């Protein structure tokens, strides 16, 4: 029975972070803890799907359309929830209003100008970075897709660490806030970074360093945004988690294009 918590954690991760037909049977704190620790695995699956579609477009249409398809898959596999979270968070932050009013703006169904600009520029950055990577080789583009998607979900693991409060008493943010012990979150970050760097070594002597820097830069950017959102909103929400995922994925992709 020792595998049961891990099993429920996997179900929680894939059932809440993807559209894959996985039913979540438990919503308690233990399942949420396992789910957030398994979040990078869900990201790896999303990244692999992105790379697969990217390959088809790369072979048939070239690097630009491969980049568009690769950027589109994570949005499709999350029903656009992370992009929606990015837009809502941008509107809340951009409003300049107190926490209660900003949270009310984030719950509205429409998207304001800050949200539109955030989504447009994030997607443009992702597509531009992926197009450059695919121009080098399909392998570089596919690897970047996997790294970015995994780093995006790893950022969620870190955002669910102990000491990070929820901004509301309900919703996904409340369900996962503070469920991951700080030590476990740090261990997950180290493990993912080391494995990603080891895989990146296949792309030359600087591949490992570039990959490690990309993951760490993605996590640093997400942590800066997380701290800002906690100050502004009083804690995290599901929208904030979506914004963290999109921000970290974008920073990882851009970092992977640097240095040749």
C-alpha positions as semicolon CSV with decimal commas, in nm:
position;residue;x (nm);y (nm);z (nm)
1;X;0,000;0,000;0,000
2;X;0,306;0,227;0,015
3;X;0,261;0,318;-0,349
4;X;-0,091;0,452;-0,293
5;X;0,011;0,811;-0,200
6;X;0,241;0,830;-0,503
7;X;-0,038;0,694;-0,723
8;X;-0,282;0,957;-0,601
9;X;-0,013;1,222;-0,642
10;X;0,034;1,127;-1,006
11;X;-0,339;1,135;-1,063
12;X;-0,358;1,477;-0,899
13;X;-0,073;1,614;-1,114
14;X;-0,206;1,489;-1,446
15;X;-0,570;1,548;-1,359
16;X;-0,522;1,913;-1,260
17;X;-0,231;2,021;-1,482
18;X;-0,333;1,854;-1,811
19;X;-0,647;1,766;-2,004
20;X;-0,550;1,401;-2,016
21;X;-0,842;1,179;-1,905
22;X;-0,715;1,120;-1,551
23;X;-0,972;1,141;-1,274
24;X;-0,862;1,289;-0,942
25;X;-1,012;1,084;-0,660
26;X;-0,855;1,269;-0,368
27;X;-0,829;1,645;-0,307
28;X;-0,676;1,631;0,040
29;X;-0,344;1,789;0,132
30;X;-0,150;1,463;0,100
31;X;-0,269;1,407;-0,256
32;X;-0,201;1,771;-0,339
33;X;0,152;1,739;-0,198
34;X;0,221;1,434;-0,412
35;X;0,065;1,602;-0,712
36;X;0,279;1,913;-0,690
37;X;0,592;1,703;-0,643
38;X;0,493;1,507;-0,956
39;X;0,419;1,826;-1,153
40;X;0,752;1,814;-1,345
41;X;0,659;1,466;-1,473
42;X;0,336;1,608;-1,611
43;X;0,543;1,881;-1,773
44;X;0,774;1,626;-1,931
45;X;0,476;1,449;-2,089
46;X;0,343;1,780;-2,221
47;X;0,689;1,864;-2,357
48;X;0,719;1,527;-2,528
49;X;0,383;1,580;-2,698
50;X;0,498;1,927;-2,809
51;X;0,818;1,783;-2,952
52;X;0,627;1,513;-3,137
53;X;0,400;1,755;-3,316
54;X;0,696;1,984;-3,375
55;X;0,873;1,701;-3,555
56;X;0,580;1,649;-3,792
57;X;0,565;2,018;-3,879
58;X;0,943;2,048;-3,899
59;X;0,962;1,769;-4,157
60;X;0,669;1,897;-4,356
61;X;0,678;2,275;-4,328
62;X;1,001;2,396;-4,165
63;X;1,113;2,546;-3,836
64;X;0,868;2,837;-3,804
65;X;0,551;2,629;-3,822
66;X;0,718;2,367;-3,606
67;X;0,774;2,639;-3,347
68;X;0,411;2,752;-3,365
69;X;0,287;2,396;-3,321
70;X;0,523;2,332;-3,032
71;X;0,401;2,643;-2,852
72;X;0,038;2,553;-2,921
73;X;0,047;2,204;-2,770
74;X;0,095;2,310;-2,404
75;X;-0,193;2,555;-2,444
76;X;-0,413;2,280;-2,586
77;X;-0,314;2,028;-2,319
78;X;-0,409;2,273;-2,043
79;X;-0,724;2,408;-2,213
80;X;-0,543;2,741;-2,221
81;X;-0,572;2,771;-1,843
82;X;-0,210;2,876;-1,792
83;X;-0,238;3,147;-2,056
84;X;-0,568;3,255;-1,903
85;X;-0,397;3,268;-1,564
86;X;-0,118;3,479;-1,712
87;X;-0,371;3,721;-1,859
88;X;-0,572;3,748;-1,538
89;X;-0,260;3,795;-1,327
90;X;-0,133;4,066;-1,560
91;X;-0,467;4,245;-1,536
92;X;-0,463;4,219;-1,157
93;X;-0,108;4,348;-1,127
94;X;-0,157;4,614;-1,389
95;X;-0,471;4,750;-1,228
96;X;-0,271;4,907;-0,944
97;X;-0,567;4,846;-0,712
98;X;-0,562;4,703;-0,358
99;X;-0,549;4,327;-0,319
100;X;-0,924;4,272;-0,280
101;X;-1,010;4,475;-0,589
102;X;-0,727;4,321;-0,791
103;X;-0,847;3,970;-0,704
104;X;-1,197;4,070;-0,810
105;X;-1,061;4,186;-1,147
106;X;-0,877;3,855;-1,188
107;X;-1,202;3,659;-1,139
108;X;-1,383;3,845;-1,416
109;X;-1,436;3,647;-1,735
110;X;-1,311;3,918;-1,971
111;X;-0,945;3,997;-2,042
112;X;-0,815;4,351;-2,014
113;X;-0,536;4,526;-2,206
114;X;-0,261;4,413;-1,969
115;X;-0,371;4,054;-2,009
116;X;-0,384;4,074;-2,387
117;X;-0,036;4,227;-2,407
118;X;0,109;3,969;-2,169
119;X;-0,028;3,675;-2,367
120;X;0,075;3,820;-2,703
121;X;0,431;3,896;-2,602
122;X;0,479;3,566;-2,418
123;X;0,361;3,364;-2,717
124;X;0,571;3,573;-2,955
125;X;0,878;3,514;-2,739
126;X;0,810;3,141;-2,720
127;X;0,760;3,104;-3,095
128;X;1,064;3,318;-3,178
129;X;1,288;3,120;-2,942
130;X;1,161;2,785;-3,067
131;X;1,200;2,890;-3,432
132;X;1,564;2,976;-3,367
133;X;1,622;2,647;-3,188
134;X;1,453;2,444;-3,462
135;X;1,667;2,627;-3,718
136;X;1,969;2,471;-3,549
137;X;1,819;2,122;-3,558
138;X;1,498;1,942;-3,479
139;X;1,668;1,782;-3,179
140;X;1,746;2,121;-3,023
141;X;1,389;2,239;-3,068
142;X;1,244;1,918;-2,928
143;X;1,479;1,920;-2,632
144;X;1,392;2,282;-2,557
145;X;1,021;2,199;-2,564
146;X;1,073;1,925;-2,305
147;X;1,296;2,140;-2,083
148;X;1,062;2,440;-2,092
149;X;0,749;2,238;-2,013
150;X;0,923;2,056;-1,729
151;X;1,070;2,375;-1,584
152;X;0,726;2,540;-1,603
153;X;0,574;2,269;-1,382
154;X;0,877;2,262;-1,155
155;X;0,808;2,630;-1,087
156;X;0,465;2,524;-0,961
157;X;0,625;2,273;-0,725
158;X;0,834;2,552;-0,576
159;X;0,537;2,788;-0,560
160;X;0,348;2,528;-0,353
161;X;0,622;2,514;-0,089
162;X;0,558;2,578;0,276
163;X;0,529;2,941;0,378
164;X;0,357;3,058;0,057
165;X;-0,002;3,153;0,151
166;X;-0,319;3,138;-0,054
167;X;-0,486;3,464;-0,152
168;X;-0,834;3,312;-0,131
169;X;-0,985;3,042;0,091
170;X;-1,106;2,849;-0,214
171;X;-0,976;2,741;-0,556
172;X;-0,665;2,562;-0,677
173;X;-0,435;2,809;-0,505
174;X;-0,587;2,728;-0,168
175;X;-0,578;2,354;-0,242
176;X;-0,203;2,343;-0,310
177;X;-0,055;2,639;-0,125
178;X;0,207;2,536;0,128
179;X;0,163;2,162;0,073
180;X;0,523;2,087;-0,034
181;X;0,791;2,097;0,236
182;X;1,066;2,344;0,148
183;X;1,330;2,070;0,154
184;X;1,133;1,850;-0,084
185;X;1,079;2,142;-0,321
186;X;1,450;2,221;-0,320
187;X;1,531;1,854;-0,379
188;X;1,297;1,844;-0,678
189;X;1,462;2,157;-0,821
190;X;1,810;2,008;-0,785
191;X;1,706;1,673;-0,933
192;X;1,535;1,826;-1,237
193;X;1,823;2,066;-1,301
194;X;2,085;1,790;-1,281
195;X;1,893;1,554;-1,511
196;X;1,821;1,830;-1,761
197;X;2,186;1,937;-1,763
198;X;2,300;1,579;-1,816
199;X;2,069;1,547;-2,115
200;X;2,183;1,886;-2,245
201;X;2,543;1,760;-2,257
202;X;2,444;1,575;-2,575
203;X;2,449;1,912;-2,754
204;X;2,814;1,988;-2,701
205;X;3,052;2,091;-2,423
206;X;2,842;2,389;-2,321
207;X;2,509;2,213;-2,357
208;X;2,495;2,103;-1,996
209;X;2,579;2,450;-1,864
210;X;2,333;2,620;-2,096
211;X;2,054;2,384;-1,995
212;X;2,123;2,420;-1,624
213;X;2,129;2,798;-1,659
214;X;1,800;2,788;-1,852
215;X;1,625;2,590;-1,579
216;X;1,766;2,804;-1,298
217;X;1,681;3,126;-1,483
218;X;1,326;3,002;-1,535
219;X;1,290;2,923;-1,165
220;X;1,442;3,257;-1,063
221;X;1,202;3,451;-1,286
222;X;0,906;3,254;-1,153
223;X;1,016;3,314;-0,794
224;X;1,043;3,689;-0,852
225;X;0,692;3,693;-0,996
226;X;0,567;3,474;-0,711
227;X;0,705;3,709;-0,446
228;X;0,556;4,009;-0,622
229;X;0,216;3,843;-0,643
230;X;0,225;3,745;-0,276
231;X;0,300;4,107;-0,184
232;X;0,026;4,244;-0,411
233;X;-0,248;3,985;-0,360
234;X;-0,164;3,847;-0,018
235;X;-0,091;3,502;-0,158
236;X;-0,127;3,276;-0,460
237;X;-0,427;3,180;-0,672
238;X;-0,479;2,939;-0,957
239;X;-0,425;3,231;-1,195
240;X;-0,090;3,306;-1,036
241;X;0,015;2,944;-1,086
242;X;-0,072;2,974;-1,454
243;X;0,131;3,293;-1,484
244;X;0,428;3,128;-1,316
245;X;0,416;2,836;-1,560
246;X;0,405;3,055;-1,868
247;X;0,675;3,289;-1,737
248;X;0,917;3,011;-1,651
249;X;0,858;2,829;-1,980
250;X;0,928;3,147;-2,176
251;X;1,245;3,232;-1,983
252;X;1,374;2,875;-2,026
253;X;1,321;2,886;-2,403
254;X;1,488;3,225;-2,441
255;X;1,782;3,115;-2,224
256;X;1,833;2,806;-2,437
257;X;1,881;3,024;-2,746
258;X;2,167;3,219;-2,585
259;X;2,532;3,136;-2,632
260;X;2,505;2,960;-2,967
